[in-house]
Amino acid sequence: MANKFGGRPMGGGMGGMNMNALMRQAQKMQQDIADKKEELKAREYSAESGGGAVKATVNGSNELLSLELSPEIVDPEDVEMLSDLVTVAVNQALRAAAADAEAEMNRLTGGMGGML
């Protein structure tokens, strides 16, 4: 029997694919992504600069958790260098967090992370 659009009856149109199974799979993927995002928020990432004189630790929520400075790096005559080293360490830690999140999402979504 044809439907009102002149085509085949609705329901078997996806090559026999079970729409309920597809919906369950999509819902599971959404839940897996939500779970992974929560897990990533709790992870910590550290980076160093100045040969280890400055160490920054951030979390997956892009929050700076700690900043460690070696006493010998604190020179009141060269605050600009200290500022540069802090910036480098924090940015490296943030990039590590972002790269980890992207890799985890790509692993879950098969590279479709940008589409979700």
Buried (B, 14 or more C-beta within 10 A) or exposed (E): EEEEEEEEEEEEEEEEEEEEEEEEEEEEBEEEBEEBBEEBBEBEBBBBBBEEBBBBBBBBEEEBEEBEBEEEBEEEEEEEEBEBBBEBBBBBBBEBBBEBBEEBBEEBBEEEBEEE
